[in-house]
Structure formats: structure tokens, C-alpha cells
Amino acid sequence: MRSRIIPCFLLFISSKWTAQGQSMMCTEDAQCRAFGTPTCGWGGFCDTPSSHTDCNYLGAGTGKMIEIDFTPFCTRTCSAHSDCSHHPTAKVCQTDNSFPNYNTCVECKNSADCTVIGFKNHICPEGFCKHPNSAGTDCRSSDYCLSRPNFNCYDDAIRCWATCEIDSDCGASEAKCLLEVAPGGGSVCSFPANFPPSAGSPSTGCANHDECPTAAAAYCDDGSCTACYDDSHYTHLSSTLYCSEGTCTVCKPSDNNGCSDPTAAKCDTSTPSYSCVACTGDADCQRFTSTPYCGGAGECVICSTSDNSGCTDIAASKCSFDTNYQCTACSNDDDCAHLSSTPYCEGSVCRPCKTSDNSGCTTTTLAKCTDTPSYQCTTCSINADCTRFTSTQEVNVVHVKLLIIVVVQTYLLQNVYPLLHTSAQHAL
């Protein structure tokens, strides 16, 4: 590798950029390889290739180093467009020997190709996209910028990169927002799954799925590229991993597979193309074991404020929006209602009963709630422990009356009746 380090920024950075002192950041080789350089080197910048072999990560023995504006980067040799389908931007196999870079994977043959891969209305000299104005003013114009409305593109002195904060800002389901790769921590869009028109889609002659490079016709069926009908037909398209309604997509609406970010957990089909968006219900989050509930902001969270689901600890039974959907101590009985064995809140902890009013102790034999040695129902010790049992009070009155009658009858039988019997005998 050359010791000179260049910016790790999508693809093909010019020597003008280096001369201006710009620098782009990287944290792993995968970032640099997505942008045409082989490794993330010392200091967190992408190393430039120094030979064809440095580019063999694109295919053993096929790597090719070329220079654009004296800046080296990696592409590969090819004989058909299918050879280029895995390249992040250079998906066109240049097989016309009247053009530069013959039998090489390039980005474009015309301006339309550049627009499709993210570089709106750029020109196409030598097979790679550039904005027309070398002074760099075009990136502030919507004529050359694919950024969101009211957002400028980033100008690397060669091309205009759409800026973003999340993937959906890029306006395509296959697009990726590359975070904090620009100077000052800016983020830009990459469109690795977009195939330029010049790459086409082979309609005949395919021998396997790898030779079908477009999402709309990814399945090789009897020598022809046709629509997919099974997820296995997508494996060669790294950015569109699921088959939905005959096309390879970035996510699958039936189970939201492909949407791994809790802030964008739902696979949405209402947008022009499949994309991951904020959740709208708990079902969108259930596959995330640690955050299975959909919060009010459309993000998957650990608990639900509507019924405190997810908070199973008696000391932290309440789902609090104020603490960013964390489980906190209960403040009333409602915060414990979902815990069937401890449905009462006392002392900020869910209990089986309450000492304040003996709630939870429902039998007359165990009418009192005690907290010693632990919360449990025990026998009453004072009348107040039983006052809530109105039916028991009525039964006690009847019981006393019957007891008095029994005592009186017993006394009469034992003391009064014998005397009466004796007196009657004397009278005779």
C-alpha cells in the first residue's frame, strides 16, 4: 500500500481534494471497500491501492487499479455486466473498445447512468461521474444535487454527494446513509443497489442468479433473468436481501426482516420503494427481545406505558415516558395491576396486600395485611381488621342471639324446670 492516505469517501476521490487538505474518516475496511479503496489504514483514513493485487478483494485475480485525476482506486476486470454487479457504483462492464477503460467495470456511459447511481446530471468522462463545474458551485443547485429539499449536497471537488442523517433521507430503499464520513462529521448517501441503465438486465444467456444483477429480475430461470419468488434468489444482491412481490427488496413487510434498527423497525410499502420506517404498533417490534414494544415516537422500547408491559420487577413495575421508557418504582396500584401476585403498590414496591387498608386479604380467617417478616395476610388482631366484612358482622349478631337462647334454655332445664316439677308433685 502507498503510505499516502486519502479520504474514505464513497468512490474515487481526486488529487484536488488531497491538495485542498480535505480528509474523510473510516473505522473499518468495509467502508473503504464500498468506496473504491482496499483498507482502512492508520489514523482512520482509507489507504489507496498501489497495485492491481491490492484490489483483488473484488475477485481473486480480477482486481484492477486505475487512476482518475491522478488518484488511484480499485475496480475490476470484466467481460459482462454480471461481473460488476457486486461493485458499489461501477456496475457497467465497458466492453466497447472505442471507450476508455475497456473490459473494466465503470460507473457510466452517459449522464443518465450517473443520475441513477446518485450523481444527478453529472458528466461521464472516462466512465466515471463528475459534476460539470470544476469550481464546485454546482452542488448548491438542485440541478446536480439529490439531497432533501433545502439541503445542499457535499462537494468533494469531483461530484455532489447527497447528505443525510438516516437511510430514508436518501430517498431510496436500497440507499445507505454513511454516517460521519465527511469532514466535520457529515454523513452522505450511497446507492449500492442502484443499477445504471447501461448495465441493463440480461434477458437471455444467464447460467445462474449471479448473472441477473437487477432487483426486478434477479432470478435466473431457464437461461432468462426473471422476477424472484423466493428469498434465495436475492443472495447475490447484497443490498436487497428479500423477495417481495416479484422484486428483491431491502426488507420484507410480512415479518419486517431487514429492518434491524429499533428506530426504523417497520418495512413500509407505502413509499415509492420498500424502506424501513418508524414502528406503528408492538407487532413491528416483537422480534427485538430487548425492545419489543412500540413507543410514542415510533421507536421500539423496552416497555409499554399503556399497561406497563415489560416491567416485571416488583421494585420497578412502572413504564415511565419521563425516563425514556425505563421501568421505575410504582406510584399507585395501577402500576402493579399487571403483576397478578403483587397487584398493590405500597412503599414504591408492588405487594400482595396493603397494610394501610388490608387490601388483598379477602378471607375472614386471614383478614389482616402485615409487613412482618414480609407482606402477607394473617389473622385479625383488632376489630378494624374486619370492618370491611359487612356480611361477617351480621352473622356475628345472629350468632350471639342464638348463643343467648341456648344459654337460657340450658339454665331453665337445669335449674327452673326441676323445681317446677317438684312443686307440682307436692301439690298432689
PyMOL commands that set and color helices and strands:
alter all, ss='L'
color gray80, all
select helices_A, chain A and resi 15-19+29-34+42-44+52-58+81-84+111-116+125-127+138-140+167-170+183-185+197-199+209-211+231-234+282-284+333-336+383-385+390-427
alter helices_A, ss='H'
color red, helices_A
select strands_A, chain A and resi 5-6+39-40+46-47+63-68+71-76+92-94+104-106+154-155+160-161+176-178+188-190+219-221+224-226+242-244+247-249+266-268+275-277+293-294+300-301+318-320+326-328+344-346+349-351+368-370+376-378
alter strands_A, ss='S'
color yellow, strands_A
deselect
rebuild
show_as cartoon
